[in-house]
Amino acid sequence: MCVWCERYADGYERWYFNPANYARKLYKVRKEEAEALGAEANPQAAGGMALLTRDFLEAVDRKDYEVVAKMRQQVEEIAWATHFGQVVPLDDVLRVVDIIYPIALITCACRRSMLGLPNEENFTCIGMGPGMYKWERWPDTYRGGVHFLTPDEAKEIITKMNKRGLVQVLFTFGTPYIAGICNCDYPDCSAIRTTLDHGIQFLWKGHHVAVIDNELCNGCASCIHRCQFKALSFSPTQNKAYIDLFQCFGCGLCISECPQDAITLVERAKFPALANVW
Amino acid sequence: MLPTITVDDQKCTDPLSCRKCLLVCPTRVLGVGTKVGPQKFKEIDPSQFIVAGVRFERCTVCLDCVNVCPKNAIQVSL
């Protein structure tokens, strides 16, 4: 079982369907904890990405696996306590939109840092909850401003981003407080890069895996470009798509492009050996 | 060995509007950020933004960023 569901689902089907994990009370706990430690409760400072330094890359480079393992563990502990994400299929995200209010479209900090993407091209991030009302305190974190959305507008925008090929990820800001829906892709999302390139688990896999029906797959390869996690490839031998189930994050993006309906999302728990692959 | 990347901030004065190096890098090694970090109630001036090497392990030392920089501000060495 997903450790976050074990700790925070409280009877709900998944931890991110539990309204308590979006509560203003948790937002305040996070803010007060940060301030007690002497820090301003700046949303950007919650991030763990900045913890990954050249020291880590040098340790990997000289194959000092003991140091690498230690640093990896330190970074993951901080990330999981403060700011990490779990990949969620579109249907689940659309349900989340009905749980929390307000919802706002904001600019993506990753793409700003990776590409210097101008604000007007960069509205791909969704912020949620009471923090959104206070965005003017941190104009740099919310460069370009915020657009408040009705739940229906949010669903439409998220569905469009999914169609465009962006993966939906729920992010905590002081675990288990969930306050962000990131719309990510490789290589411009820092969390995907850190997870795939460095094996540091900023992103947890979702509760499903995508399974191909080889009878139905006609080898058209329409799905291949949809995978942002290097789990989906094309087998010339079989003339069919191939999914590495241990690498699949269960976002479901490949499914929506399959004209044969040959791919389905199956619960991870249905496969004993995948049940704890996160 | 990891490559070393240095960017002269005196020469690179407005990376957010130039961003040529960020776009040319085939492996997204470079990042843009600020020296000061976010400040309450205050947007950071574009002149405070800097470019730096971040994901050094992906740098192929192709020197595309060095060559594209109009200010000659980037040096890459192995």
Interface residues (C-beta under 8 A of the other chain):
Chain A: E40 N42 Q44 A45 R54 L57 E58 V60 D61 R112 S113 M114 L115 G116 P118 E136 R137 W138 P139 D140 T141 R143 P187 D188 R193 D197
Chain B: M1 L2 P15 L16 R19 L22 L23 T27 R28 G31 V32 G33 T34 G37 P38 Q39 K40 F41 K42 E43 I44 F49 R55 F56 E57 R58
